[in-house]
Amino acid sequence: MSRTVSFRVSAFVAFTLGVTALGAFVVRLQAGELPIDLVSGAVKQSEKQPLREWRLVDGKHWQIAGPEGEAPEATDKAEGNRGACGPGMVEVKGQMKTDPPRKVLFDPKSVEELQKRTCTKWIQKEYPERCAEFDRDAWLALSKDIPTKPMHFCMDRFEYPNRKGAFPIIFVTWHEAKATCEAGGKRLCNEEEWTFACEGEEATPYPYGYTRSADKCVIDGKWRAFNERALHPRDGREAMLELDKLWQGVPSGDRPGCRSPMGVYDMTGNIDEWTHTSREGERPSILKGGYWGPVRTRCRPSTRSHDENHVFYQQGFRCCSDVPPPEDQEKKTLKETPPSSAPRTAPKTGTK
């Protein structure tokens, strides 16, 4: 009994001292006697801090802050595939395997569905289906008579802002992606351009071939639950913290093996990319490539379920353009050719 009484007395005394101390703190705070750094520091410590430094772009998009990345001209020189296109772009040219004329929503004779027949090792057969290994010989035999059509265009080598070593900009709607490309004198890629730049003339399932690899591209990361309410408003601190929690991507060009047969990087995984549909009579907003999560992340599949105003944490884009006409190419060559450094020869003068 005496111990119980003693404990109660001690607890009462501790509670009384705590209340007294809190009251004194409040009085001093109201009187302005406490240094403001102490007060603000206590508040800051209670706020959740991001793991990365983020910057707001145009008041609505987000990008992990960091180096600006390699100058496009330096990357062009190293890659050697700019061709007739502008800085930071790749000239893509070749014959694309085409789908039959679309008559039904699901066509078992489409390139994507035919390709699935050659999967020899499924990770997950239900949607979003993932195949670990495709049989190349079987695919070449199955696809040898598929009709083709010529493709020729320019495409950004990396996801926007299209600089090696910079993080891609995310949280973008289809309308915003389209407007950004057009503001830079380019256009949003259509889905056929995107697909061909990813798979090449052989129509490989992955940009790097027939065997799925999380080492070559940023794919198959663990799915993380998201709080959709925290993502709005887009420019808020809560949205930034939610993006920071979900992010599993890397800077553009970080994975050398994630390079397509056409020399374009990061086409599958990392972030989803907006494109313009190539089909008539449907919404224009098509997502290609998948993102870092456990999804299809192959060249052929498309996500057609979101409208032009849809915005989400893993969405970005890259831009395309037409190949400049020959006369413009000639002007570009003349403009970029440095003046000759050979010494000039002085004119001969007569002798007396």
Helices and strands as residue ranges (DSSP letters): H 2-30, H 36-46, E 54-57, E 61-64, H 72-79, E 89-97, H 111-116, E 119-124, E 130-134, H 136-143, E 148-156, H 174-183, E 187-188, H 191-199, G 228-231, H 237-246, E 272-276, E 285-288, E 302-303, E 315-317, E 319-321, H 326-336
